[in-house]
Amino acid sequence: MKDPIVEEVREQRMKHTLKFKGDISAICKDLRKIQLSSGHKVIRLAPRRKETTTRPRKFAHSA
């Protein structure tokens, strides 16, 4: 099943990638510029802490 929204996002991402010839640094710089000029507030959340468990791991199959 093809989702038209996903297809459009992929198409736009590919156009953006080709515009900068795959230079990830240039792509990120441009995306940050677009983000800042959007007028939307940028929120950075602290990373979530990984939960520690004392339970033994269960594997899908056993040897």
Buried (B, 14 or more C-beta within 10 A) or exposed (E): EEEEEEEEEEEEEEEEEEEBEEEEEEBEEBEEEEEEEEEEEEEEEEEEEEEEEEEEEEEEEEE
